[in-house]
């Protein structure tokens, strides 16, 4: 059965098929102006009247066309075998008729078998009903209630009018004379006529259907050509309409047949195993009745359930039958139908229901079967015939409003919750920047254009508030889905080097919110400023500290004068400041983006949000120089020898060095502490706490990307308060991947004076370290090295009896000093 919205393969509209204006392509729903004028309405009413009063002709013809879709593939197959069309049609139609007759014989035999056992079934049902009554609460409550209702009915039906008093008593007591009506002797011909008359209608309809099927299958091309000529001179559009309608209906019928068979066969097998009589009959009915929407499955399930209730004296058969039907309905509706259909019929769920009601009222039960195919054809006509475009709008499943129009309408209606649902669905299908570019900014453009036509300020504020609510929701959703920042582009990497300023009003402020979220999602920190920040009185006080790029946002079609004023004032304060002018709604009549850039004095102009994010990223990252690898010490070979002699590479000291790293990290309140050793090509973290799992597993990194390598080369403490702003490390890929922002390390000096590594603390946010804290860290490193070398000397002189180590004591007051 086709449920509302059931998927069926729907080929997409072939747009732009014709190249010239003389032969336009299939009309797009968005480009049509659907409407119902008086002439079209009158023609539709006349058509409906003709279909109703001429149903004796139109109904067989519609059935014949529908069945011809199912019989056309085998006819085409026989034609490919070089069989004449007449012979192929005769073979296919005769075979189909024979198949129907054979199935009818089987069904009749099953029905006769069931009818012979009806008395037994009746006794079983009576016993079950009695048991239900006896088991009802209160004993015979059902019987007593029935008796009371019957008594009340008899009392109400009595004649309450008294007999006339003047009538003699004897007359009143006189009994009526009995009258017996003798039936007239029936003519055998009349009996036959009464039996045959009800069958003449269906037989005549079936005959017309068979005749029409022959004509449709014998002359399909002729019928198609005549319909094309009747439809008009636009061969391209008419051919596309016929092809699409035939494709949809054929696909619908084929998939419906497969689905119904996949439902009926398991039902028949299950009923046979359960023991329900006539399992084949009920399976066939289930397969055929599912062609009837809504009512068919209910009727098909009612027969075997009722029979299971009547056959089995117990309840097992009934329960198993109900479970089988319910399971198959769930599997068919939720798994098989979506899998086989793939795309919708092109009908909305409401349209499927309305179509079933309309065609049933027009043509009766057969109309219910034909409802979906006929309505599909109407929707296709609405796509290709401009006068009938309203049919596609009313009955079609395609959205009648573009996503930006739907979003804008929800904002105007104050339905922010539904607007958020639209935004989340769009982001899930595409991407955040794509949604902001193609939907969010488009909705703001609609609001700006309406504002130019005099829409109230309150409506514009409502739209701006709705956009900001959507941005907040998307930001929270992305944070929930990705609690950890993207390792490749941490959002806090550049702090807030970008200042986004709304040019004029509330809509510009909403556009700034989307731009800021897009930049944050790309790993760039942003500050936002309202339009009041660039007024004549306030622009001189605008905070530009640590700002590298300013983005000016304008939705008006001609922002030249406003942008020129702001750009000149900002450039006067900071000549090297980069300004990106975001002209979201630049009108073609007002020049090109390049002309706007030159006129306003900006560094670049962006018309889309994705372009703005790309340009800002390029402007910000241009500042970072190439990574500076650590230089090699002058006595590198002697340093490596000192590393080998120090004993720090001994694997047995790993746990001890981990405890030192943990104590140092706790003392200086940092998430990461390391005892880092630098060998010929790697940095080895022999002692570590707080490393990510992938680094803690390997415990090593490359020397070229290490900050500890700079400590070794300089033989001096090194404090980097913000690696993102240090020219040596701003472009260090390893630091960016791990989001390392703060580093403080002191040399691990051997007795020979060579530096073998560093003792360091690391944080993921910028911070500072006082000279006293640096000195304290150096003291801890010196004591650690003295202990390691002492152990190494003792081990080289004689094997140690006890492999234990003594942790160096941190100097008194180190915790308070570290926290100072």
C-alpha positions in Angstrom: 0.0 0.0 0.0 1.3 3.5 -0.8 1.4 5.5 2.4 1.5 9.3 2.3 4.9 10.4 1.3 5.9 6.8 0.4 9.1 7.0 -1.6 9.1 6.1 -5.3 11.8 6.8 -7.9 11.3 10.3 -9.1 13.6 11.5 -11.8 14.7 15.0 -11.2 13.4 17.8 -13.3 15.5 18.1 -16.4 16.2 21.8 -16.3 17.9 23.8 -19.1 17.2 21.1 -21.7 16.6 23.5 -24.5 19.3 26.0 -25.3 17.3 28.7 -27.0 14.5 30.9 -25.8 12.2 29.7 -28.6 12.3 26.2 -27.0 12.3 26.8 -23.3 13.1 24.0 -20.9 10.7 22.4 -18.4 9.3 25.0 -16.3 10.8 25.2 -12.8 8.3 25.4 -9.9 10.0 28.5 -8.5 9.8 30.4 -11.8 6.2 29.7 -12.4 3.4 32.0 -11.2 0.8 29.5 -10.0 -2.8 30.8 -10.1 -6.3 29.7 -10.9 -8.2 32.1 -13.1 -11.8 31.9 -14.1 -11.2 30.2 -17.4 -9.0 27.5 -15.9 -11.5 27.0 -13.0 -14.4 26.6 -15.5 -12.5 24.1 -17.6 -11.6 22.1 -14.5 -15.2 22.0 -13.4 -16.3 20.9 -16.8 -13.6 18.2 -16.8 -14.7 16.9 -13.4 -18.3 16.8 -14.5 -17.3 14.9 -17.7 -15.3 12.4 -15.7 -18.2 11.8 -13.3 -21.0 11.5 -15.9 -18.8 9.6 -18.4 -17.3 7.3 -15.8 -18.7 4.3 -17.6 -16.2 5.0 -20.4 -13.4 6.8 -18.7 -13.0 4.3 -15.9 -12.4 1.3 -18.1 -10.0 3.4 -20.2 -8.0 4.5 -17.2 -7.8 1.0 -15.9 -6.7 -0.2 -19.3 -3.9 2.4 -19.5 -2.8 1.5 -16.0 -2.7 -2.2 -16.7 -1.0 -1.5 -20.0 1.9 -0.1 -18.0 2.3 -3.5 -16.4 1.9 -5.5 -19.6 4.0 -3.3 -21.8 7.4 -4.7 -20.6 6.6 -8.3 -21.6 5.2 -7.1 -24.9 8.5 -5.2 -25.6 10.5 -8.3 -24.6 8.5 -10.4 -27.2 9.0 -7.7 -29.8 12.8 -7.9 -29.3 12.5 -11.6 -30.2 11.1 -10.4 -33.6 7.6 -11.5 -32.8 4.8 -9.4 -34.6 3.2 -6.9 -32.3 -0.3 -8.4 -32.7 1.0 -11.8 -31.7 3.0 -10.4 -28.8 -0.1 -8.5 -27.5 -2.3 -11.6 -27.9 0.2 -13.8 -26.0 0.6 -11.4 -23.2 -3.0 -10.5 -22.7 -4.1 -14.2 -23.0 -1.4 -15.2 -20.5 -2.5 -12.6 -18.1 -6.2 -13.6 -18.5 -5.3 -17.3 -18.0 -3.2 -16.4 -14.9 -6.2 -14.5 -13.4 -8.6 -17.4 -14.2 -6.2 -19.9 -12.6 -5.8 -17.8 -9.5 -9.6 -17.4 -9.4 -10.1 -21.2 -9.5 -7.6 -21.7 -6.7 -9.2 -19.0 -4.7 -12.7 -20.6 -5.3 -11.4 -24.0 -4.1 -10.0 -22.5 -1.0 -13.2 -20.6 -0.3 -15.3 -23.7 -0.8 -13.1 -25.6 1.6 -13.6 -22.9 4.2 -17.3 -22.7 3.6 -17.7 -26.5 4.3 -16.2 -26.0 7.8 -18.2 -23.0 8.7 -20.5 -24.9 11.1 -17.5 -26.1 13.1 -16.1 -22.6 13.1 -19.4 -21.2 14.4 -19.4 -23.5 17.4 -15.8 -22.6 18.3 -16.7 -18.9 18.1 -19.8 -19.3 20.3 -17.7 -21.2 22.9 -15.1 -18.4 22.9 -17.8 -15.7 23.2 -19.3 -17.6 26.2 -15.9 -17.9 27.8 -15.3 -14.2 27.3 -18.7 -13.4 28.9 -18.0 -15.7 31.9 -14.5 -14.2 32.4 -15.8 -10.6 32.3 -15.7 -8.7 35.6 -18.9 -9.1 37.7 -19.9 -12.5 36.3 -22.8 -12.0 33.9 -22.5 -8.2 33.7 -22.6 -8.3 29.9 -25.7 -10.4 29.8 -27.5 -8.2 32.4 -26.6 -5.1 30.5 -27.9 -6.5 27.3 -31.2 -7.6 28.9 -31.7 -4.1 30.4 -31.1 -2.4 27.0 -33.5 -4.8 25.2 -36.2 -4.2 27.9 -35.9 -0.4 27.5 -36.1 -0.8 23.8 -39.3 -2.8 24.0 -40.8 -0.3 26.4 -40.1 2.6 24.1 -41.4 0.7 21.1 -44.9 0.1 22.6 -47.8 2.1 21.3 -48.9 4.5 24.1 -52.0 5.8 22.3 -55.3 4.6 24.1 -58.1 3.0 22.1 -61.2 5.2 21.5 -63.7 4.9 24.4 -66.7 4.8 22.0 -65.6 1.6 20.4 -67.6 -1.5 21.7 -65.7 -3.7 24.0 -66.4 -6.8 22.0 -64.9 -5.2 18.9 -61.8 -4.3 20.9 -61.4 -7.9 22.1 -62.0 -9.3 18.6 -58.9 -11.0 17.2 -57.6 -9.9 13.8 -58.2 -12.2 10.8 -55.0 -13.9 9.8 -53.9 -13.3 6.2 -51.4 -15.4 4.3 -49.7 -14.2 1.2 -48.9 -16.9 -1.3 -45.8 -16.2 -3.5 -46.4 -16.1 -7.2 -44.9 -18.9 -9.1 -41.6 -17.7 -10.5 -40.5 -18.0 -14.1 -37.1 -19.7 -14.5 -36.1 -17.0 -16.9 -36.8 -14.3 -14.2 -34.6 -16.2 -11.8 -31.8 -16.4 -14.2 -32.2 -12.7 -15.0 -32.0 -11.7 -11.4 -28.8 -13.8 -10.9 -27.1 -12.5 -14.1 -28.1 -8.8 -13.9 -25.7 -7.9 -11.0 -22.9 -9.5 -12.9 -23.5 -7.7 -16.2 -22.0 -4.4 -14.9 -18.6 -5.9 -13.8 -18.5 -8.2 -16.9 -19.1 -5.3 -19.2 -16.5 -3.1 -17.5 -14.0 -6.0 -17.7 -14.8 -6.4 -21.4 -14.2 -2.7 -22.1 -11.0 -2.9 -20.2 -9.7 -5.8 -22.2 -10.7 -4.1 -25.5 -9.0 -0.9 -24.4 -5.9 -2.8 -23.4 -5.6 -4.3 -26.8 -5.9 -0.9 -28.5 -3.4 0.7 -26.1 -0.8 -2.1 -26.5 -1.3 -2.4 -30.3 -1.0 1.3 -31.1 0.9 3.0 -28.3 2.8 5.3 -30.6 -0.3 6.4 -32.4 -2.1 7.3 -29.1 1.0 9.2 -27.9 1.2 11.2 -31.2 -2.4 12.1 -31.0 -2.1 13.2 -27.4 0.9 15.3 -28.3 -0.9 16.9 -31.1 -3.9 17.6 -28.9 -1.8 19.1 -26.2 -0.2 21.7 -28.5 2.7 22.5 -30.7 5.4 22.4 -28.0 6.8 19.0 -28.8 9.7 19.3 -26.4 7.7 20.1 -23.4 4.9 17.7 -24.2 7.3 14.8 -24.8 9.1 15.5 -21.5 5.8 15.5 -19.7 4.7 12.2 -21.2 8.0 10.6 -20.5 8.1 11.7 -16.9 4.5 10.7 -16.3 5.1 7.2 -17.8 8.3 6.8 -15.9 6.8 7.7 -12.6 3.7 5.6 -13.0 5.6 2.5 -14.3 8.1 2.8 -11.5 5.3 3.1 -9.0 3.4 0.1 -10.3 6.5 -2.1 -10.5 7.7 -1.2 -7.0 4.2 -1.6 -5.6 3.9 -5.1 -7.1 7.3 -6.1 -5.7 6.4 -4.7 -2.3 3.0 -6.3 -2.2 4.5 -9.7 -3.2 7.2 -9.4 -0.6 4.4 -8.8 1.9 2.0 -11.5 0.7 4.4 -14.4 0.3 5.7 -14.3 3.9 2.1 -13.8 5.1 1.1 -17.0 3.2 4.0 -19.0 4.5 3.5 -17.8 8.0 -0.3 -18.5 8.0 0.4 -22.0 6.7 2.9 -22.7 9.4 0.5 -21.3 12.0 -2.2 -23.5 10.7 -4.8 -21.0 9.5 -7.0 -22.6 6.8 -6.8 -21.1 3.3 -3.3 -19.7 3.8 -2.8 -19.3 0.0 -6.1 -17.4 -0.4 -5.3 -14.9 2.3 -1.8 -14.4 0.9 -3.2 -13.6 -2.5 -5.8 -11.3 -1.0 -3.1 -9.5 1.0 -1.0 -9.0 -2.2 -3.9 -7.7 -4.3 -5.7 -5.6 -1.6 -2.5 -3.7 -0.8 -3.0 -1.9 -4.1 -5.9 -0.2 -2.5 -4.6 2.6 -0.3 -5.5 2.7 3.4 -8.4 0.2 3.3 -6.7 -2.6 1.5 -4.2 -3.8 4.2 -6.9 -3.5 6.9 -9.4 -5.7 4.9 -6.6 -8.2 4.0 -5.6 -8.6 7.7 -9.2 -8.9 8.9 -10.0 -12.2 7.2 -7.1 -14.4 8.6 -7.4 -12.8 12.0 -11.1 -13.6 12.2 -10.6 -17.1 10.9 -7.8 -17.7 13.4 -10.3 -16.6 16.1 -12.9 -19.0 14.8 -10.7 -22.1 14.1 -8.6 -22.6 17.2 -10.5 -23.3 20.5 -7.5 -21.7 22.3 -5.8 -18.3 21.7 -2.4 -19.3 20.3 -3.4 -19.2 16.7 -5.0 -15.8 17.0 -2.0 -14.3 18.8 0.5 -15.7 16.3 -1.6 -14.4 13.4 -1.8 -10.9 14.9 1.9 -10.9 15.6 2.7 -12.1 12.0 0.5 -9.3 10.4 1.9 -6.6 12.7 5.5 -7.7 12.1 5.1 -7.8 8.3 3.4 -4.3 8.4 6.3 -2.9 10.3 8.9 -4.5 8.0 7.1 -3.5 4.8 6.3 0.1 5.8 9.6 0.9 7.5 12.3 -1.2 5.6 11.1 -2.6 2.3 9.2 0.4 1.0 11.9 3.1 1.7 14.6 0.7 0.3 12.8 -0.1 -3.0 11.2 3.2 -3.7 14.2 5.5 -3.2 12.5 8.8 -4.1 9.0 10.2 -3.6 6.2 9.9 -6.0 6.2 13.7 -6.2 3.1 13.9 -4.0 2.8 15.4 -0.6 1.3 13.3 2.2 -1.8 15.5 2.2 -2.1 15.2 -1.5 -2.2 11.4 -1.3 -5.1 11.5 1.2 -7.0 14.1 -0.8 -6.5 12.2 -4.0 -7.9 9.0 -2.5 -11.0 10.9 -1.3 -11.5 12.7 -4.6 -11.2 9.8 -6.9 -13.2 7.5 -4.7 -16.1 10.0 -4.7 -15.7 10.4 -8.5 -15.3 6.8 -9.6 -16.0 4.6 -6.5 -13.7 1.8 -5.2 -11.8 1.6 -8.5 -11.1 5.3 -8.2 -9.3 4.6 -4.9 -7.0 2.1 -6.7 -6.3 4.6 -9.5 -6.0 7.7 -7.2 -2.2 7.8 -6.9 -1.3 7.1 -10.5 -3.8 9.6 -11.8 -2.7 12.3 -9.3 0.9 11.7 -10.3 -0.1 12.6 -13.9 -1.8 15.7 -12.7 1.3 16.9 -10.8 3.4 16.3 -13.9 1.0 18.4 -15.9 1.3 21.1 -13.3 5.1 21.1 -13.8 4.9 21.6 -17.6 1.6 23.5 -18.2 1.8 27.0 -16.7 -2.0 27.3 -16.4 -2.0 24.2 -14.2 1.1 25.2 -12.1 -1.2 25.5 -9.0 -1.6 21.6 -9.1 2.1 21.1 -8.6 2.1 23.7 -5.8 -0.9 22.1 -4.0 -0.2 18.5 -4.6 3.5 18.2 -5.3 6.1 17.2 -2.6 8.8 19.7 -3.7 9.2 22.7 -1.5 7.3 25.7 -2.9 9.6 28.1 -1.1 13.4 28.3 -1.4 15.3 27.6 1.9 16.1 31.3 2.3 12.5 32.2 1.8 11.4 29.7 4.3 13.9 30.9 6.8 12.9 34.6 6.2 9.2 33.7 6.6 9.9 31.9 9.9 11.7 35.0 11.2 8.9 37.3 10.2 6.3 35.0 11.9 8.4 34.9 15.1 8.9 31.1 14.8 12.5 31.0 15.7 12.4 27.3 16.8 11.4 26.2 13.3 14.0 28.5 11.8 16.6 26.8 13.9 15.4 23.4 12.7 15.8 24.6 9.1 19.3 25.8 9.8 20.4 22.6 11.5 19.0 20.5 8.6 20.9 22.6 6.1 24.2 22.5 8.0 23.9 18.7 8.4 23.4 18.4 4.6 26.1 20.8 3.5 28.3 22.9 5.7 28.3 25.8 8.1 29.7 28.3 5.6 27.5 27.0 2.8 24.4 27.6 4.9 25.5 31.1 5.9 26.3 31.9 2.3 23.4 30.4 0.5 20.6 30.7 3.1 21.5 33.0 5.9 22.8 35.9 3.9 20.1 35.4 1.3 17.4 35.8 4.0 19.1 39.0 5.2 19.1 40.3 1.6 15.4 39.6 1.4 14.9 41.6 4.6 17.1 44.5 3.4 15.2 44.6 0.1 11.9 44.6 1.9 13.2 47.4 4.1 13.9 49.5 1.0 10.2 49.0 0.1 9.1 50.3 3.4 8.9 47.3 5.7 8.7 48.4 9.4 11.8 48.6 11.5 10.3 46.1 14.0 10.2 43.4 11.3 13.8 44.0 10.5 14.8 43.8 14.1 12.8 40.6 14.4 14.7 39.1 11.5 18.1 40.2 13.0 17.2 38.7 16.4 16.2 35.5 14.7 19.5 35.2 12.8 21.5 35.8 16.0 19.5 33.1 17.8 20.2 30.7 14.9 24.0 31.5 15.1 24.0 30.9 18.9 22.3 27.5 18.5 24.7 26.4 15.7 27.6 27.5 17.8 26.4 25.5 20.8 25.6 22.5 18.6 29.1 22.4 17.1 30.6 22.7 20.5 28.6 19.8 21.7 29.5 17.7 18.7 33.2 18.7 18.9 34.0 19.4 22.5 37.7 19.6 21.7 38.8 22.3 19.3 40.0 21.2 15.9 43.7 20.3 16.5 44.7 21.7 13.1 43.0 25.1 13.6 42.5 25.9 17.3 40.0 28.7 17.6 42.1 30.6 20.1 45.3 30.4 18.1 45.4 34.0 16.9 43.6 35.4 19.9 41.3 38.1 18.4 43.2 39.7 15.5 40.0 40.4 13.6 37.5 43.1 14.4 34.1 42.7 12.6 32.0 45.9 12.6 28.4 46.2 11.6 28.1 49.1 9.2 24.6 50.6 9.7 21.8 48.7 11.3 20.5 45.5 12.9 20.7 43.4 9.7 24.4 44.3 9.4 24.8 43.2 13.0 23.2 39.8 12.2 25.6 39.4 9.2 28.5 40.2 11.5 27.4 37.4 13.8 27.4 34.9 10.9 30.8 36.1 9.7 32.3 35.9 13.2 31.1 32.4 13.7 32.5 31.4 10.3 35.9 32.8 11.2 35.9 31.2 14.6 35.0 27.9 13.0 38.0 28.4 10.7 40.4 28.9 13.7 40.5 32.7 13.8 39.6 34.7 16.9 37.1 37.6 16.4 35.8 40.6 18.2 32.5 42.2 17.1 31.4 45.8 17.3 28.0 47.4 16.7 27.2 50.2 14.3 27.5 52.8 17.0 31.3 52.1 17.2 31.9 53.8 13.8 29.8 56.9 14.3 31.4 60.2 13.9 31.6 60.7 17.7 32.8 57.1 18.6 35.1 56.0 15.8 38.1 57.9 17.3 37.7 55.8 20.5 37.4 52.4 18.8 39.7 49.9 20.4 42.1 48.6 17.7 44.7 47.0 20.0 46.0 43.7 18.7 43.9 44.1 15.6 45.3 43.1 12.3 42.1 43.0 10.1 38.9 44.9 10.2 35.8 43.6 8.4 33.1 46.1 7.6 29.7 44.6 7.0 27.1 46.3 4.8 23.8 44.9 3.4 22.7 48.1 1.6 23.0 48.0 -2.2 25.3 51.1 -2.3 27.6 51.3 0.7 30.2 53.5 -0.9 29.8 56.7 1.2 29.6 54.8 4.5 32.5 52.6 3.8 34.7 55.4 2.5 34.2 57.4 5.8 35.1 54.4 8.0 38.0 53.3 6.0 39.6 56.7 5.9 39.3 57.2 9.6 40.7 53.8 10.5 43.6 54.1 8.0 44.4 57.5 9.5 44.8 55.9 12.9 46.6 52.7 11.7 48.0 52.9 8.2 49.1 49.3 8.2 45.6 48.0 9.2 44.1 45.7 6.7 40.4 46.4 5.9 38.0 44.0 4.3 34.8 45.5 3.0 32.0 42.9 3.0 29.4 44.2 0.6 26.8 41.4 0.9 24.1 43.0 -1.3 26.1 45.0 -3.8 23.9 46.0 -6.7 25.3 45.5 -10.2 24.2 49.1 -11.0 26.6 50.4 -8.4 29.8 49.2 -9.9 32.1 46.2 -9.5 33.7 45.0 -6.2 37.0 46.3 -7.5 35.6 49.8 -8.1 34.1 49.8 -4.6 37.5 48.8 -3.2 39.2 51.7 -4.9 36.5 54.1 -4.1 36.3 53.2 -0.4 40.1 52.7 0.2 39.7 49.2 1.5 42.3 46.4 1.0 39.8 43.9 -0.4 36.0 43.5 -1.1 34.1 40.3 -0.4 30.6 39.6 -1.7 30.1 36.2 0.0 30.8 34.9 3.4 33.1 32.1 2.2 35.2 34.6 0.3 35.4 36.8 3.4 36.6 33.9 5.5 39.2 33.0 2.9 40.5 36.6 2.5 40.7 37.1 6.3 42.6 33.9 6.7 45.1 34.9 4.0 45.5 38.4 5.6 46.1 37.0 9.1 48.4 34.2 8.2 50.6 36.5 6.0 52.0 37.9 9.2 53.5 34.7 10.4 57.0 34.1 9.1 58.3 30.6 8.3 59.2 28.4 11.2 62.7 28.7 12.6 64.3 25.3 13.4 66.6 25.2 16.4 70.3 25.6 15.5 72.9 22.9 16.4 75.3 23.5 19.3 78.9 24.0 18.4 80.0 20.9 20.2 77.3 18.6 19.1 79.3 15.3 19.2 80.5 16.0 22.8 77.0 16.9 23.8 75.7 13.6 22.5 78.4 11.7 24.4 77.4 13.6 27.6 73.8 12.5 27.0 74.9 8.9 26.8 76.9 9.1 30.0 74.3 11.0 32.0 72.1 7.9 32.6 69.0 9.8 31.7 68.3 7.4 28.8 68.0 4.5 31.2 64.6 3.0 30.6 64.4 2.0 34.3 64.3 5.7 35.3 61.1 6.4 33.3 58.7 6.2 36.3 61.0 8.4 38.4 61.2 11.0 35.7 57.4 10.9 35.2 57.0 11.8 38.9 59.4 14.7 38.6 57.5 16.0 35.6 54.2 15.7 37.5 55.6 17.6 40.5 56.9 20.4 38.3 53.6 20.7 36.5 51.7 20.8 39.7 54.1 23.4 41.2 53.8 25.8 38.3 50.1 25.0 37.7 50.4 23.9 34.1 48.7 20.9 32.4 51.9 19.6 30.9 55.3 18.9 32.4 58.3 17.3 30.6 61.8 16.0 31.1 62.9 16.4 27.5 66.1 15.0 26.1 67.5 16.0 22.7 69.4 13.4 20.8 70.8 13.6 17.2 67.4 13.9 15.5 64.6 13.5 18.1 63.3 15.0 21.3 62.6 12.2 23.8 60.2 12.8 26.6 61.6 10.4 29.2 59.5 12.1 31.9 56.1 13.4 31.0 52.7 14.3 32.3 49.6 15.7 30.5 50.6 14.6 27.0 47.8 13.7 24.5 47.4 9.9 24.2 49.0 9.7 20.8 52.1 11.5 22.0 52.2 9.7 25.4 52.3 6.4 23.5 55.4 7.3 21.4 57.1 9.7 23.9 59.1 11.4 21.2 58.9 14.1 18.5 61.1 15.6 15.8 64.0 17.9 16.9 63.3 20.4 14.1 59.9 21.3 15.6 60.9 21.3 19.3 61.3 24.4 21.4 63.5 22.4 23.7 66.0 22.4 20.8 66.3 26.1 21.2 67.0 25.8 24.9 69.8 23.3 24.1 71.3 25.5 21.4 71.2 28.6 23.5 72.3 26.9 26.8 69.9 29.3 28.6 66.3 29.3 29.9 63.6 30.1 27.4 60.1 31.5 28.1 57.6 31.9 25.3 54.5 33.6 26.6 52.5 33.2 23.4 53.9 30.9 20.7 51.4 32.3 18.2 53.0 35.7 18.3 56.6 34.6 18.5 58.2 34.8 15.0 60.2 31.6 15.7 57.1 29.5 16.5 54.0 31.2 14.9 54.2 28.8 11.9 55.3 25.7 13.8 52.9 23.0 12.6 53.5 20.7 15.6 52.7 23.5 18.1 49.5 24.4 16.2 48.4 20.8 16.0 48.8 20.4 19.8 47.5 23.9 20.6 50.6 24.7 22.6 50.6 28.4 23.5 53.0 28.8 26.4 56.4 27.3 27.0 59.0 27.7 29.8 62.1 25.5 29.8 65.5 25.5 31.5 68.6 23.5 30.4 69.5 20.1 31.8 73.3 20.6 32.1 75.7 17.7 32.5 78.8 18.0 34.7 80.8 18.8 31.5 78.6 21.8 30.8 76.9 20.4 27.8 73.1 20.7 27.6 71.4 17.3 27.0 67.8 18.6 27.2 65.4 20.7 29.2 63.0 20.6 32.1 59.9 22.5 30.9 56.3 23.3 31.6 53.7 23.9 28.9 50.2 25.4 28.8 47.5 25.7 26.1 46.8 29.3 26.8 49.2 32.3 26.9 50.6 33.2 30.3 53.8 34.6 31.9 56.5 33.3 34.2 58.4 35.6 36.6 62.2 35.6 36.8 62.0 34.0 40.3 59.9 31.1 38.9 62.4 30.6 36.1 65.3 30.5 38.6 63.3 28.0 40.7 62.8 25.8 37.7 66.5 25.9 36.9 67.3 24.8 40.5 65.1 21.8 40.1 66.7 20.9 36.8 70.3 21.2 38.3 69.4 18.9 41.2 67.8 16.4 38.9 70.9 16.3 36.7 73.2 15.9 39.8 71.2 13.0 41.0 71.1 11.3 37.5 74.9 11.6 37.0 75.6 10.4 40.5 73.5 7.3 39.9 75.2 6.8 36.5 78.7 7.1 38.0 77.8 4.7 40.8 76.4 2.2 38.3 79.5 2.4 36.1 81.8 1.9 39.1 79.9 -1.1 40.6 76.5 -2.7 39.8 73.9 -1.2 42.2 72.4 -3.7 44.6 69.3 -1.6 44.9 67.8 -0.2 41.7 65.7 2.4 43.6 66.2 6.1 43.1 65.8 9.0 45.4 63.7 11.9 44.0 65.3 15.3 44.4 63.8 17.5 47.0 62.2 20.7 45.7 63.6 23.8 47.4 61.5 25.0 50.3 58.8 27.5 49.3 58.8 26.4 45.6 55.1 26.0 45.5 54.3 29.4 46.8 57.0 30.8 44.5 55.6 29.1 41.5 52.2 30.5 42.3 53.5 34.0 42.7 
